[in-house]
């Protein structure tokens, strides 16, 4: 893995179904919120096995109207 810029990590990891789902979801999420992927998925991304495949996000606080738009 290598950093391309401050926001982009390049990897040769072959995408699995969880990766594809996450990427589809964040393409929508990033249109509305500032966010970071945390916890379990980061562990999976770096190649560790986990009993669960949960994905957690931290999202910057937004007002109710922005949330409804999402």
mmCIF file as gemmi writes it, N, C-alpha and C atoms, coordinates in Angstrom:
data_model
loop_
_atom_site.group_PDB
_atom_site.id
_atom_site.type_symbol
_atom_site.label_atom_id
_atom_site.label_alt_id
_atom_site.label_comp_id
_atom_site.label_asym_id
_atom_site.label_entity_id
_atom_site.label_seq_id
_atom_site.pdbx_PDB_ins_code
_atom_site.Cartn_x
_atom_site.Cartn_y
_atom_site.Cartn_z
_atom_site.occupancy
_atom_site.B_iso_or_equiv
_atom_site.pdbx_formal_charge
_atom_site.auth_seq_id
_atom_site.auth_asym_id
_atom_site.pdbx_PDB_model_num
ATOM 1 N N . UNK Axp A 1 ? 0.832 -1.172 0 1 0 ? 1 A 1
ATOM 2 C CA . UNK Axp A 1 ? 0 0 0 1 0 ? 1 A 1
ATOM 3 C C . UNK Axp A 1 ? 0.878 1.237 0 1 0 ? 1 A 1
ATOM 4 N N . UNK Axp A 2 ? 0.364 2.279 -0.633 1 0 ? 2 A 1
ATOM 5 C CA . UNK Axp A 2 ? 1.081 3.551 -0.615 1 0 ? 2 A 1
ATOM 6 C C . UNK Axp A 2 ? 0.087 4.695 -0.672 1 0 ? 2 A 1
ATOM 7 N N . UNK Axp A 3 ? 0.455 5.8 -0.042 1 0 ? 3 A 1
ATOM 8 C CA . UNK Axp A 3 ? -0.382 6.988 -0.065 1 0 ? 3 A 1
ATOM 9 C C . UNK Axp A 3 ? -0.151 7.727 -1.38 1 0 ? 3 A 1
ATOM 10 N N . UNK Axp A 4 ? -1.234 8.048 -2.076 1 0 ? 4 A 1
ATOM 11 C CA . UNK Axp A 4 ? -1.172 8.819 -3.308 1 0 ? 4 A 1
ATOM 12 C C . UNK Axp A 4 ? -1.206 10.305 -2.96 1 0 ? 4 A 1
ATOM 13 N N . UNK Axp A 5 ? -2.058 10.675 -2.033 1 0 ? 5 A 1
ATOM 14 C CA . UNK Axp A 5 ? -2.14 12.023 -1.492 1 0 ? 5 A 1
ATOM 15 C C . UNK Axp A 5 ? -2.691 11.901 -0.072 1 0 ? 5 A 1
ATOM 16 N N . UNK Axp A 6 ? -3.052 13.012 0.546 1 0 ? 6 A 1
ATOM 17 C CA . UNK Axp A 6 ? -3.488 12.972 1.941 1 0 ? 6 A 1
ATOM 18 C C . UNK Axp A 6 ? -4.792 12.211 2.153 1 0 ? 6 A 1
ATOM 19 N N . UNK Axp A 7 ? -5.563 12.013 1.103 1 0 ? 7 A 1
ATOM 20 C CA . UNK Axp A 7 ? -6.859 11.343 1.242 1 0 ? 7 A 1
ATOM 21 C C . UNK Axp A 7 ? -6.933 9.998 0.536 1 0 ? 7 A 1
ATOM 22 N N . UNK Axp A 8 ? -5.899 9.626 -0.21 1 0 ? 8 A 1
ATOM 23 C CA . UNK Axp A 8 ? -6.004 8.447 -1.064 1 0 ? 8 A 1
ATOM 24 C C . UNK Axp A 8 ? -4.911 7.433 -0.767 1 0 ? 8 A 1
ATOM 25 N N . UNK Axp A 9 ? -5.326 6.212 -0.475 1 0 ? 9 A 1
ATOM 26 C CA . UNK Axp A 9 ? -4.417 5.106 -0.234 1 0 ? 9 A 1
ATOM 27 C C . UNK Axp A 9 ? -4.553 4.132 -1.389 1 0 ? 9 A 1
ATOM 28 N N . UNK Axp A 10 ? -3.458 3.83 -2.053 1 0 ? 10 A 1
ATOM 29 C CA . UNK Axp A 10 ? -3.467 2.897 -3.175 1 0 ? 10 A 1
ATOM 30 C C . UNK Axp A 10 ? -3.042 1.518 -2.67 1 0 ? 10 A 1
ATOM 31 N N . UNK Axp A 11 ? -3.788 0.504 -3.094 1 0 ? 11 A 1
ATOM 32 C CA . UNK Axp A 11 ? -3.494 -0.858 -2.658 1 0 ? 11 A 1
ATOM 33 C C . UNK Axp A 11 ? -3.663 -1.818 -3.826 1 0 ? 11 A 1
ATOM 34 N N . UNK Axp A 12 ? -2.982 -2.926 -3.757 1 0 ? 12 A 1
ATOM 35 C CA . UNK Axp A 12 ? -3.136 -3.945 -4.794 1 0 ? 12 A 1
ATOM 36 C C . UNK Axp A 12 ? -4.129 -5.023 -4.344 1 0 ? 12 A 1
ATOM 37 N N . UNK Axp A 13 ? -4.788 -4.777 -3.208 1 0 ? 13 A 1
ATOM 38 C CA . UNK Axp A 13 ? -5.753 -5.736 -2.669 1 0 ? 13 A 1
ATOM 39 C C . UNK Axp A 13 ? -6.874 -5.975 -3.678 1 0 ? 13 A 1
ATOM 40 N N . UNK Axp A 14 ? -7.205 -7.219 -3.896 1 0 ? 14 A 1
ATOM 41 C CA . UNK Axp A 14 ? -8.315 -7.566 -4.774 1 0 ? 14 A 1
ATOM 42 C C . UNK Axp A 14 ? -9.621 -7.27 -4.036 1 0 ? 14 A 1
ATOM 43 N N . UNK Axp A 15 ? -10.51 -6.522 -4.682 1 0 ? 15 A 1
ATOM 44 C CA . UNK Axp A 15 ? -11.751 -6.133 -4.032 1 0 ? 15 A 1
ATOM 45 C C . UNK Axp A 15 ? -12.68 -7.327 -3.859 1 0 ? 15 A 1
ATOM 46 N N . UNK Axp A 16 ? -13.204 -7.465 -2.643 1 0 ? 16 A 1
ATOM 47 C CA . UNK Axp A 16 ? -14.213 -8.491 -2.389 1 0 ? 16 A 1
ATOM 48 C C . UNK Axp A 16 ? -15.587 -7.817 -2.337 1 0 ? 16 A 1
ATOM 49 N N . UNK Axp A 17 ? -16.625 -8.575 -2.052 1 0 ? 17 A 1
ATOM 50 C CA . UNK Axp A 17 ? -17.979 -8.012 -2.053 1 0 ? 17 A 1
ATOM 51 C C . UNK Axp A 17 ? -18.156 -6.939 -0.982 1 0 ? 17 A 1
ATOM 52 N N . UNK Axp A 18 ? -17.538 -7.115 0.18 1 0 ? 18 A 1
ATOM 53 C CA . UNK Axp A 18 ? -17.619 -6.1 1.231 1 0 ? 18 A 1
ATOM 54 C C . UNK Axp A 18 ? -16.972 -4.798 0.756 1 0 ? 18 A 1
ATOM 55 N N . UNK Axp A 19 ? -15.804 -4.889 0.119 1 0 ? 19 A 1
ATOM 56 C CA . UNK Axp A 19 ? -15.126 -3.703 -0.408 1 0 ? 19 A 1
ATOM 57 C C . UNK Axp A 19 ? -16.009 -2.98 -1.422 1 0 ? 19 A 1
ATOM 58 N N . UNK Axp A 20 ? -16.617 -3.738 -2.313 1 0 ? 20 A 1
ATOM 59 C CA . UNK Axp A 20 ? -17.46 -3.144 -3.356 1 0 ? 20 A 1
ATOM 60 C C . UNK Axp A 20 ? -18.683 -2.455 -2.756 1 0 ? 20 A 1
ATOM 61 N N . UNK Axp A 21 ? -19.28 -3.086 -1.75 1 0 ? 21 A 1
ATOM 62 C CA . UNK Axp A 21 ? -20.422 -2.488 -1.065 1 0 ? 21 A 1
ATOM 63 C C . UNK Axp A 21 ? -20.012 -1.182 -0.389 1 0 ? 21 A 1
ATOM 64 N N . UNK Axp A 22 ? -18.901 -1.213 0.31 1 0 ? 22 A 1
ATOM 65 C CA . UNK Axp A 22 ? -18.414 -0.014 0.991 1 0 ? 22 A 1
ATOM 66 C C . UNK Axp A 22 ? -18.162 1.114 -0.011 1 0 ? 22 A 1
ATOM 67 N N . UNK Axp A 23 ? -17.515 0.811 -1.115 1 0 ? 23 A 1
ATOM 68 C CA . UNK Axp A 23 ? -17.228 1.84 -2.117 1 0 ? 23 A 1
ATOM 69 C C . UNK Axp A 23 ? -18.494 2.424 -2.722 1 0 ? 23 A 1
ATOM 70 N N . UNK Axp A 24 ? -19.488 1.589 -2.976 1 0 ? 24 A 1
ATOM 71 C CA . UNK Axp A 24 ? -20.764 2.11 -3.49 1 0 ? 24 A 1
ATOM 72 C C . UNK Axp A 24 ? -21.422 3.036 -2.47 1 0 ? 24 A 1
ATOM 73 N N . UNK Axp A 25 ? -21.377 2.635 -1.21 1 0 ? 25 A 1
ATOM 74 C CA . UNK Axp A 25 ? -21.998 3.439 -0.161 1 0 ? 25 A 1
ATOM 75 C C . UNK Axp A 25 ? -21.278 4.771 0.027 1 0 ? 25 A 1
ATOM 76 N N . UNK Axp A 26 ? -19.95 4.767 0.075 1 0 ? 26 A 1
ATOM 77 C CA . UNK Axp A 26 ? -19.246 6.032 0.323 1 0 ? 26 A 1
ATOM 78 C C . UNK Axp A 26 ? -19.342 6.989 -0.862 1 0 ? 26 A 1
ATOM 79 N N . UNK Axp A 27 ? -19.562 6.487 -2.055 1 0 ? 27 A 1
ATOM 80 C CA . UNK Axp A 27 ? -19.788 7.379 -3.205 1 0 ? 27 A 1
ATOM 81 C C . UNK Axp A 27 ? -21.054 8.202 -3.002 1 0 ? 27 A 1
ATOM 82 N N . UNK Axp A 28 ? -22.043 7.63 -2.346 1 0 ? 28 A 1
ATOM 83 C CA . UNK Axp A 28 ? -23.254 8.371 -2.007 1 0 ? 28 A 1
ATOM 84 C C . UNK Axp A 28 ? -22.987 9.266 -0.796 1 0 ? 28 A 1
ATOM 85 N N . UNK Axp A 29 ? -22.405 8.695 0.238 1 0 ? 29 A 1
ATOM 86 C CA . UNK Axp A 29 ? -22.157 9.41 1.486 1 0 ? 29 A 1
ATOM 87 C C . UNK Axp A 29 ? -21.346 10.679 1.275 1 0 ? 29 A 1
ATOM 88 N N . UNK Axp A 30 ? -20.315 10.622 0.437 1 0 ? 30 A 1
ATOM 89 C CA . UNK Axp A 30 ? -19.426 11.765 0.261 1 0 ? 30 A 1
ATOM 90 C C . UNK Axp A 30 ? -20.095 12.946 -0.436 1 0 ? 30 A 1
ATOM 91 N N . UNK Axp A 31 ? -21.227 12.727 -1.061 1 0 ? 31 A 1
ATOM 92 C CA . UNK Axp A 31 ? -21.967 13.826 -1.679 1 0 ? 31 A 1
ATOM 93 C C . UNK Axp A 31 ? -22.649 14.701 -0.629 1 0 ? 31 A 1
ATOM 94 N N . UNK Axp A 32 ? -22.83 14.167 0.568 1 0 ? 32 A 1
ATOM 95 C CA . UNK Axp A 32 ? -23.594 14.851 1.605 1 0 ? 32 A 1
ATOM 96 C C . UNK Axp A 32 ? -22.797 15.175 2.869 1 0 ? 32 A 1
ATOM 97 N N . UNK Axp A 33 ? -21.792 14.379 3.185 1 0 ? 33 A 1
ATOM 98 C CA . UNK Axp A 33 ? -21.121 14.505 4.482 1 0 ? 33 A 1
ATOM 99 C C . UNK Axp A 33 ? -19.606 14.416 4.363 1 0 ? 33 A 1
ATOM 100 N N . UNK Axp A 34 ? -18.947 14.987 5.352 1 0 ? 34 A 1
ATOM 101 C CA . UNK Axp A 34 ? -17.537 14.675 5.573 1 0 ? 34 A 1
ATOM 102 C C . UNK Axp A 34 ? -17.546 13.454 6.49 1 0 ? 34 A 1
ATOM 103 N N . UNK Axp A 35 ? -16.71 12.482 6.209 1 0 ? 35 A 1
ATOM 104 C CA . UNK Axp A 35 ? -16.77 11.236 6.963 1 0 ? 35 A 1
ATOM 105 C C . UNK Axp A 35 ? -15.385 10.588 7.013 1 0 ? 35 A 1
ATOM 106 N N . UNK Axp A 36 ? -15.282 9.598 7.878 1 0 ? 36 A 1
ATOM 107 C CA . UNK Axp A 36 ? -14.105 8.739 7.926 1 0 ? 36 A 1
ATOM 108 C C . UNK Axp A 36 ? -14.583 7.324 8.229 1 0 ? 36 A 1
ATOM 109 N N . UNK Axp A 37 ? -13.986 6.347 7.565 1 0 ? 37 A 1
ATOM 110 C CA . UNK Axp A 37 ? -14.282 4.931 7.832 1 0 ? 37 A 1
ATOM 111 C C . UNK Axp A 37 ? -13.391 4.52 8.998 1 0 ? 37 A 1
ATOM 112 N N . UNK Axp A 38 ? -13.97 3.837 9.968 1 0 ? 38 A 1
ATOM 113 C CA . UNK Axp A 38 ? -13.229 3.49 11.184 1 0 ? 38 A 1
ATOM 114 C C . UNK Axp A 38 ? -13.376 2.009 11.511 1 0 ? 38 A 1
ATOM 115 N N . UNK Axp A 39 ? -12.744 1.636 12.58 1 0 ? 39 A 1
ATOM 116 C CA . UNK Axp A 39 ? -12.966 0.365 13.257 1 0 ? 39 A 1
ATOM 117 C C . UNK Axp A 39 ? -12.737 -0.878 12.408 1 0 ? 39 A 1
ATOM 118 N N . UNK Axp A 40 ? -13.724 -1.765 12.385 1 0 ? 40 A 1
ATOM 119 C CA . UNK Axp A 40 ? -13.574 -3.092 11.799 1 0 ? 40 A 1
ATOM 120 C C . UNK Axp A 40 ? -13.122 -3.114 10.362 1 0 ? 40 A 1
ATOM 121 N N . UNK Axp A 41 ? -13.683 -2.245 9.524 1 0 ? 41 A 1
ATOM 122 C CA . UNK Axp A 41 ? -13.311 -2.297 8.111 1 0 ? 41 A 1
ATOM 123 C C . UNK Axp A 41 ? -11.852 -1.937 7.892 1 0 ? 41 A 1
ATOM 124 N N . UNK Axp A 42 ? -11.326 -1.017 8.656 1 0 ? 42 A 1
ATOM 125 C CA . UNK Axp A 42 ? -9.916 -0.648 8.503 1 0 ? 42 A 1
ATOM 126 C C . UNK Axp A 42 ? -9.038 -1.87 8.761 1 0 ? 42 A 1
ATOM 127 N N . UNK Axp A 43 ? -9.393 -2.647 9.753 1 0 ? 43 A 1
ATOM 128 C CA . UNK Axp A 43 ? -8.669 -3.882 10.047 1 0 ? 43 A 1
ATOM 129 C C . UNK Axp A 43 ? -8.734 -4.842 8.867 1 0 ? 43 A 1
ATOM 130 N N . UNK Axp A 44 ? -9.93 -4.994 8.293 1 0 ? 44 A 1
ATOM 131 C CA . UNK Axp A 44 ? -10.111 -5.871 7.139 1 0 ? 44 A 1
ATOM 132 C C . UNK Axp A 44 ? -9.303 -5.372 5.947 1 0 ? 44 A 1
ATOM 133 N N . UNK Axp A 45 ? -9.335 -4.059 5.71 1 0 ? 45 A 1
ATOM 134 C CA . UNK Axp A 45 ? -8.602 -3.461 4.597 1 0 ? 45 A 1
ATOM 135 C C . UNK Axp A 45 ? -7.107 -3.794 4.663 1 0 ? 45 A 1
ATOM 136 N N . UNK Axp A 46 ? -6.568 -3.795 5.859 1 0 ? 46 A 1
ATOM 137 C CA . UNK Axp A 46 ? -5.146 -4.092 6.023 1 0 ? 46 A 1
ATOM 138 C C . UNK Axp A 46 ? -4.854 -5.585 6.124 1 0 ? 46 A 1
ATOM 139 N N . UNK Axp A 47 ? -5.864 -6.418 5.808 1 0 ? 47 A 1
ATOM 140 C CA . UNK Axp A 47 ? -5.613 -7.837 5.655 1 0 ? 47 A 1
ATOM 141 C C . UNK Axp A 47 ? -5.853 -8.717 6.849 1 0 ? 47 A 1
ATOM 142 N N . UNK Axp A 48 ? -6.378 -8.177 7.923 1 0 ? 48 A 1
ATOM 143 C CA . UNK Axp A 48 ? -6.643 -8.993 9.101 1 0 ? 48 A 1
ATOM 144 C C . UNK Axp A 48 ? -8.022 -9.627 9.004 1 0 ? 48 A 1
ATOM 145 N N . UNK Axp A 49 ? -8.155 -10.823 9.492 1 0 ? 49 A 1
ATOM 146 C CA . UNK Axp A 49 ? -9.452 -11.502 9.545 1 0 ? 49 A 1
ATOM 147 C C . UNK Axp A 49 ? -10.218 -11.02 10.767 1 0 ? 49 A 1
ATOM 148 N N . UNK Axp A 50 ? -11.532 -10.955 10.629 1 0 ? 50 A 1
ATOM 149 C CA . UNK Axp A 50 ? -12.39 -10.56 11.752 1 0 ? 50 A 1
ATOM 150 C C . UNK Axp A 50 ? -13.593 -11.485 11.795 1 0 ? 50 A 1
ATOM 151 N N . UNK Axp A 51 ? -14.127 -11.66 12.985 1 0 ? 51 A 1
ATOM 152 C CA . UNK Axp A 51 ? -15.312 -12.5 13.146 1 0 ? 51 A 1
ATOM 153 C C . UNK Axp A 51 ? -16.537 -11.85 12.502 1 0 ? 51 A 1
ATOM 154 N N . UNK Axp A 52 ? -16.568 -10.526 12.489 1 0 ? 52 A 1
ATOM 155 C CA . UNK Axp A 52 ? -17.673 -9.799 11.856 1 0 ? 52 A 1
ATOM 156 C C . UNK Axp A 52 ? -17.098 -8.909 10.764 1 0 ? 52 A 1
ATOM 157 N N . UNK Axp A 53 ? -17.957 -8.502 9.852 1 0 ? 53 A 1
ATOM 158 C CA . UNK Axp A 53 ? -17.515 -7.629 8.772 1 0 ? 53 A 1
ATOM 159 C C . UNK Axp A 53 ? -18.246 -6.301 8.839 1 0 ? 53 A 1
ATOM 160 N N . UNK Axp A 54 ? -18.457 -5.803 10.064 1 0 ? 54 A 1
ATOM 161 C CA . UNK Axp A 54 ? -19.145 -4.533 10.234 1 0 ? 54 A 1
ATOM 162 C C . UNK Axp A 54 ? -18.274 -3.383 9.739 1 0 ? 54 A 1
ATOM 163 N N . UNK Axp A 55 ? -18.93 -2.324 9.344 1 0 ? 55 A 1
ATOM 164 C CA . UNK Axp A 55 ? -18.244 -1.135 8.881 1 0 ? 55 A 1
ATOM 165 C C . UNK Axp A 55 ? -18.789 0.05 9.66 1 0 ? 55 A 1
ATOM 166 N N . UNK Axp A 56 ? -17.894 0.805 10.264 1 0 ? 56 A 1
ATOM 167 C CA . UNK Axp A 56 ? -18.294 1.953 11.066 1 0 ? 56 A 1
ATOM 168 C C . UNK Axp A 56 ? -17.8 3.233 10.417 1 0 ? 56 A 1
ATOM 169 N N . UNK Axp A 57 ? -18.591 4.292 10.565 1 0 ? 57 A 1
ATOM 170 C CA . UNK Axp A 57 ? -18.255 5.595 10.017 1 0 ? 57 A 1
ATOM 171 C C . UNK Axp A 57 ? -18.409 6.644 11.096 1 0 ? 57 A 1
ATOM 172 N N . UNK Axp A 58 ? -17.566 7.636 11.051 1 0 ? 58 A 1
ATOM 173 C CA . UNK Axp A 58 ? -17.785 8.861 11.814 1 0 ? 58 A 1
ATOM 174 C C . UNK Axp A 58 ? -18.152 9.913 10.787 1 0 ? 58 A 1
ATOM 175 N N . UNK Axp A 59 ? -19.249 10.618 11.048 1 0 ? 59 A 1
ATOM 176 C CA . UNK Axp A 59 ? -19.749 11.619 10.118 1 0 ? 59 A 1
ATOM 177 C C . UNK Axp A 59 ? -19.777 12.957 10.832 1 0 ? 59 A 1
ATOM 178 N N . UNK Axp A 60 ? -19.263 13.991 10.16 1 0 ? 60 A 1
ATOM 179 C CA . UNK Axp A 60 ? -19.27 15.327 10.731 1 0 ? 60 A 1
ATOM 180 C C . UNK Axp A 60 ? -20.712 15.767 10.957 1 0 ? 60 A 1
ATOM 181 N N . UNK Axp A 61 ? -20.942 16.432 12.062 1 0 ? 61 A 1
ATOM 182 C CA . UNK Axp A 61 ? -22.266 16.9 12.435 1 0 ? 61 A 1
ATOM 183 C C . UNK Axp A 61 ? -22.873 17.764 11.325 1 0 ? 61 A 1
ATOM 184 N N . UNK Axp A 62 ? -24.138 17.484 10.992 1 0 ? 62 A 1
ATOM 185 C CA . UNK Axp A 62 ? -24.858 18.25 9.975 1 0 ? 62 A 1
ATOM 186 C C . UNK Axp A 62 ? -26.237 18.61 10.514 1 0 ? 62 A 1
ATOM 187 N N . UNK Axp A 63 ? -26.835 19.603 9.883 1 0 ? 63 A 1
ATOM 188 C CA . UNK Axp A 63 ? -28.174 19.986 10.323 1 0 ? 63 A 1
ATOM 189 C C . UNK Axp A 63 ? -29.226 19.013 9.779 1 0 ? 63 A 1
ATOM 190 N N . UNK Axp A 64 ? -30.428 19.152 10.286 1 0 ? 64 A 1
ATOM 191 C CA . UNK Axp A 64 ? -31.501 18.226 9.936 1 0 ? 64 A 1
ATOM 192 C C . UNK Axp A 64 ? -31.834 18.277 8.445 1 0 ? 64 A 1
ATOM 193 N N . UNK Axp A 65 ? -31.805 19.455 7.856 1 0 ? 65 A 1
ATOM 194 C CA . UNK Axp A 65 ? -32.131 19.577 6.429 1 0 ? 65 A 1
ATOM 195 C C . UNK Axp A 65 ? -31.134 18.818 5.555 1 0 ? 65 A 1
ATOM 196 N N . UNK Axp A 66 ? -29.854 18.929 5.881 1 0 ? 66 A 1
ATOM 197 C CA . UNK Axp A 66 ? -28.829 18.219 5.115 1 0 ? 66 A 1
ATOM 198 C C . UNK Axp A 66 ? -29.031 16.7 5.265 1 0 ? 66 A 1
ATOM 199 N N . UNK Axp A 67 ? -29.376 16.268 6.463 1 0 ? 67 A 1
ATOM 200 C CA . UNK Axp A 67 ? -29.613 14.841 6.692 1 0 ? 67 A 1
ATOM 201 C C . UNK Axp A 67 ? -30.819 14.358 5.882 1 0 ? 67 A 1
ATOM 202 N N . UNK Axp A 68 ? -31.888 15.148 5.863 1 0 ? 68 A 1
ATOM 203 C CA . UNK Axp A 68 ? -33.07 14.779 5.085 1 0 ? 68 A 1
ATOM 204 C C . UNK Axp A 68 ? -32.748 14.691 3.6 1 0 ? 68 A 1
ATOM 205 N N . UNK Axp A 69 ? -31.896 15.597 3.126 1 0 ? 69 A 1
ATOM 206 C CA . UNK Axp A 69 ? -31.473 15.577 1.724 1 0 ? 69 A 1
ATOM 207 C C . UNK Axp A 69 ? -30.759 14.272 1.393 1 0 ? 69 A 1
ATOM 208 N N . UNK Axp A 70 ? -29.959 13.798 2.323 1 0 ? 70 A 1
ATOM 209 C CA . UNK Axp A 70 ? -29.242 12.531 2.168 1 0 ? 70 A 1
ATOM 210 C C . UNK Axp A 70 ? -30.225 11.394 1.993 1 0 ? 70 A 1
